[in-house]
Amino acid sequence: MAIRYELIKECKQTGARLGRLHTPHGIIETPIFMPVGTQATVKAMTPEELKDMQAQIILSNTYHLYLRPGHELVKEAGGLHKFMNWDRPILTDSGGFQVFSLGDLRKITEEGVEFQSHIDGSKHFLSPEKVMEIENALGADIIMAFDECAPYPADKAYVKNSLERTTRWAVRCKEAHKNTENQALFGIVQGGMYQDLREQSARELVALDFPGYSIGGLSVGEPKELMYEVLDYTTPLLPKDKPRYLMGVGSPDALIEGAIRGVDMFDCVLPTRIARNGTAMTSIGKVVIKNAKYTRDFTPLDPNCDCYCCKNYTRAYLRHLYKADEILSSRLMSTHNLHFLINLMKQVREAIMNDRLLDFRNEFFANYYGETQL
Ligand SMILES: [Zn+2]
């Protein structure tokens, strides 16, 4: 087995899980936030900087690396870890989310999905077998089965059909996965916002005995309360001795609420994307750095943060960099936002350890919602 999940304890206040995930490239402490490096790079950050902010695992995207530079080139380079100079754990998604988001540019059959590249319009075909070939070539520690992420809203018949195909594809992925010693394949629970369909999906996938389970099809435009409701009934369906990964979720409130509902792993492009647009997540809410009120604000971006950005620079300087369209703006804002979420999860783990995650949530929200919600 490529990975082993160790449940250390459950928070007495909430049932949130504190754990360790043992992988071929090291141990991950959970619950964890995973920075996203779509194109084999976490935008604007070097691996050394990611290590300085204590990133334990990063995520990369199969769809993007398959199209450019190509999985065979990455394999020739010695695999993704060597290619991008990152020696800690990596997780790759299946490309399903991106392919299904292409709309008119793709055609779904039982065999797989035919689509046109968003880069040059060239035609491609992804099947469960092809996705396993690509993910095996990339060589991440944790890999995802090829799934269909149903849109929101979607009618029940569509979601049922889609989740049943996702299960059949999960079986094919399991059969095609060639590197079970070094790469753990996760099944992805779908079923939209329908409780009986989530139950069906979880039951079918748990029967296939994957080393870990993802919860897909959330954070696709539904209200957050609905996502929490789906999590409330979905996580209890998953085995206690396997890691649970909630895909595409990265706002501070959703990380805390997800951990409370028994999720171990999260990823999202949100912190780096909004950083490049000049927005910071801070302990006292959202800061939009271009706002005029920061022109002469010589205090740190977040008064309660000890990241490289907050220790050395002021809001006035960051605003100047952003207005002048300087590259350093993206770098410093990304440094802060990533550090903020990584540090938030460290605090969540400490709160679970001390059986006070509910108290921590209430304290965090009291400060955070002082300004605008992200
Ligand atoms: Zn900071």
Residues whose N, C-alpha, C, O or C-beta is under 5 A from the ligand:
A	BS01	ZN	D302 C305 C307 C309 C310 H336
